[in-house]
Amino acid sequence: MSRAPVDLTPRESLDVLRDVLAPLVAQGAIVRRPLMTGRAERRQSDGRCAAVLDRLRDRHGGAPLVLRLGGRRVVLVTEPDDVARVLDGSPEPFTPANREKRAALRQFQPDGVLVSPAAERRRRRPLNERALANGSAVHPAGDAVVEQVARTAAELAQAARTTGELDARTFADAHWRLVRTVTLGEQARDDELLTKRLDALRAAGNWSYLHPVRRRLRAAFLEQVRGYVEQAEAGTLAAAGREAAEALAAEDPDASNLHGEDRHDVASQVPHWLFAWDAAGIATLRALAVVAARPEVRERVLAELTTAGRGAAVLPYARACVLESVRLWPTTLVVLRESTEPTRWDGRTLPTGTGFAVVSSYFHRARSGSALGDRFVPEAWLDGRADDDRALVPFSAGPAACAGRDVVLFTASHLLGRLAGLGLDVDRGEHLAHDPLPRTVDHFGLSFRLGGRADRSLGTVEEASDGRGTAGPGARGGWT
Ligand code: HEM
């Protein structure tokens, strides 16, 4: 049966706009808007989105759905094979640097690899891969990362003990301190202004080309980042980036200093790293909520950490819990591509510049997508089932997939393991204790209380912190 892309009728287009695209845009593609994520949870908007896409998929036999948005064509794919085709075809003929993303990300990372033209991507992608140790479960800076994670967990333990609870805001503030330290070093740890500037630029980015570039703010932010990158001590991602740049330059001396520019410019890539850690915090918090609601999961996470000891070990089960978090509740709401040449698709040709959209939350649970559905199944990431499943793309897939996946999973799994030791109870835990899990979970709304299991566990967290765990000043930058 032909699966040539079909044009949606006006009625179908309206359904897609209302239940698929509008909630994504409203929640904020670049930085989440708390009011809107709360609303999305109340409406379980990912469930509505899936219902519309399932209906259209059944009606059109899985053919890609062509939506007209003014003068623009956006194709929504509904079959896992088509997800693979689009993502494997990056950066050409399907570039990740589509119009909307370029306009959004130029606010704070105009030269990031994700929005780079093909020629620049060819040298920026290897720099990112090397600096972030893409493909290595343990980053070379793993010991320093674990030390900072333990420090963060101890801060959160202390905050929880003082107030008897842990809310998303407190978690986000501590997580940003962790992010700034791991990425830029101790010097940046308490630089709340850096995060505030980034947040303001991200908020402008939410409007894509509808918002003019905040040039002065961007210049101030980028200068701050550049200063930190130059000074960053060993054991930070910025220092790993500098080393990667030197190594790449040595391998290809002709590529350096072309037109007086450093062709392996780390500082231009770091804004993406900072921005993207936000998603790691969200994923960790949601995973923690499930861990707190399910004693058997918590016990397994804790047992693994105890066996692994304090060093930079891989924690496969905790890692799998984080992966389940981003499968069930993907932090990249939609993965966008744009064709760089005419696309021939089952007998129909779509012009250059056509947009392609993969709505991750749909595929991760859809009837046509992953068999894992609404269940919490970390085992699927341990036994190979998830790896073989082309419908699962929380970190995207193909040549332009997330270069930070491994360092994120390493960091988040260690933080999750240590926070599991706090013995927290999650509010509204009854929704997370059993399958099926809710389609949409507002991370801003998550809050925890110290449960009866806390005393033994608090000791464990603080011992692991090397005695440095004090709750830092409340940096109010965060998920806003
Ligand atoms: C839970 C956390 C994260 C998730 C779920 C995630 C997911 C993704 C996704 C889906 C993409 C593709 C975006 C697109 O095609 O539009 C991407 C790209 C990227 N991510 Fe992540 N990311 C996370 C955290 C990070 C972190 C912390 C870093 C760096 C430290 C990072 C580095 C990158 C880079 C460099 C790219 C661009 C790759 C390219 O264009 O070749 N990510 N990420």
Residues whose N, C-alpha, C, O or C-beta is under 5 A from the ligand:
A	BS01	HEM	P96 V113 L114 R125 N128 W273 A276 W277 A279 A280 A283 V326 T331 T332 V335 L336 V393 P394 F395 S396 P399 A400 A401 C402 A403 G404 V408
